[in-house]
Amino acid sequence: MWTNEIENLYSEMLEKLEKINGGLDDSLTKLFNSLSHIQETMRTLKEYVLINPFSNDENEVQFFKYTKPRFAAWQFYYVDLHNIISNTPIGTDQMIREYYLNELGLIDRFFKINAFYYQYYLKNEYSKDSIYFLRNNRSQFPPGRETLSTDSKFTTELDYLFSKFRANEMLRDFIIKRIKFLYHELDSSIIAKLAGKTKRYWSGDKIDLVEIAYGIYYTKRLNNGKAEISDIIDWLEESLNIDLSQAYRMFIDIRRRKTKSYTKFLDEMRYIIHSNIKNSFK
């Protein structure tokens, strides 16, 4: 269940988190503000669910399998990210790389410990959805939780673990980017050999690329719809050698357009494709 109200709530949360976490440091104030906003958003999400009951089991499954974990994952992510950054050793690049590699090992261990459920998550299985994502089928101690949540109206068997999976995937991506950066600083030829291809770059306006990013995000065509907008932005930045750090703000500008269309560039692409196809038959 992913309504317009929920989409707006999620977008607002990401925009707020992006503003709070403008720099990469271990500020406790940033962590506190981030967690406070996420918890406030989660309360709003819960209220929405209680006010708007699910019309059927399928909608309930969709919400606790996909929607709630997308929100909750950010809480786990920011807590672990803060711990990783604040504990980064002060020393040589080799020491820092070993530290990051150890953190990757811990994430991999978590996935292995929960291998059965992680494969269910990765393969987007659905055979046991009614057991895992309906509230009335929750066991006393759901997998991955040492204590029982008393919030029976907003918890299922696996939504907590699916949130952790998403958070750990985001952390893994962050750590890999930091390792790549260290290798780049150490010897750019290593990265060049790994790439082995001509650099590509975006020569159009950044806001056009942001339209593409959100088009991919909203149509859920990447990683079975699990890719966050931040993942898509990172992918485009790396692939096209461009800085899209202001993507969230640019999308706000798109939403505020006082025109007939919010998708000027995508409309232009559509028109050009149609025109070329028609001309090819002449």
Disulfide bonds with the S-S distance in Angstrom:
none
